[in-house]
């Protein structure tokens, strides 16, 4: 548990020119820089996926094509290509992050008018 900052310390910080008491950030991670723990977790997952890529392909194939019983009497695992694709997408997210959706609008949320102009230049 963190100790509360005493009023004396806040006053001393103000005197020394440190402005944490006024709400100005005085340290920590810079805005936009990646979180170290998240980055390490992503790297660990990426390493695991890379090291098991050959197995992952086989697993996805089994999900997509199913696992038939030896006596040709049905399947142990029913074929499910949609589920295989869903699983593939969930693994890909760790290598290629999702892009944020951006919506462009005109003034006050109105539609944007595009004007295309073609010029003919005689040389």
N, C-alpha and C positions, 0 to 999 in steps of 0.2 A: 504494500500500500504506500502511495506517495505521501510524503509529508506536506501539509499545507504551507504555502509561502506566507511568512509572517509580514505584517505591515512594515516593520523595520527594513526587511530585505527589499521590499518593493520601493520604498523611499530611497534606499541606498542605490538601487539599480537606476532610478531616475536621475540621481545626482551624478552617477558615473556615465550617464549617457545611454544606458541600455533601456530600451523602450518596451520590454515585454509587458509591463503594467499597462501600457496604452494600447495594447492589442497588436503591436507590430511584431511580426515573426522574427525571432532572434536566432534560430537555428533549426536543425532537423533536415529532412530530405527536401531538396529543391523541387519546386513544382514541375511536373512533367517527367521527372526521373523515375525509373522503374523501382518498385518495391523489391528489395533484395530477397526476401523470403519467397515471394511469388515467382520471381525470376528463377530462383534455384529450384522450386517445385516444377516449373515448366521445363527446365533443362533436364531434370530427373525423369520426367514423363517422356520427353522427347528421346532421351537415351534409351529408355526401356522400349519404346516403340521401334526405334531404329534397330536395336538389337534383336527384336522379335518380329521384324517385318515379314520374314519368310513364313513364320508361323501364323501371323495375322492374316496373310493372304489365304492360307489354308482354312483357317477358322471362318473367314468371311465366305469362302467358297462353300463350306459345309452348311452355313446358314442359308445361303442363296439357293443351293442345289438340293439341300436336305441330306439326311443320312439314311440310305435305304437299309432295310433288314436283309440279312444274308440269304434268306429263303425267298426273296422277291415278294414278300407278303406285306407290303406297305413300307412305312418309313419309321425309323426311330425318331428322327427330327424331320418335320414337314418342310418342304422347300419354302423359303420366304425371302425372295429377292429384295422386297421393300425393307425388311428388317435389316438385311445385310447392308443396304445402302445407308440406312439410318445409323448403324453402328460405325460404318466407315466415316460418315460425317462427324460423328462425335469424337473420333480419334483425330481427324484432320484439324479440328478446332484448336488443338494444342500446338500444332505446327503453323497454322495460318489463322491468325485471329480474325474474328468477324469484323467487318467494316461497319462503322456506325451509319445509320440511315440519315441522309440529309435531304431535306425538302426545301426547294427554292421557291420563293413566292415574290410577287411584286409588292408594290407599296400597299401597306395596310392589309396584307394577306391576299391581295387580288392576284389574278393570273399574270404571268409574264408575257409580254408581247415581244416576239422575235421578229426582227426585220432582216431579211437576206438581201444583200445588194450585189449585183453582178456588174462588173465594169468591163468594158471592152476597150482595150488599148491597142491603138494602131501604131505600129513601129515603122 
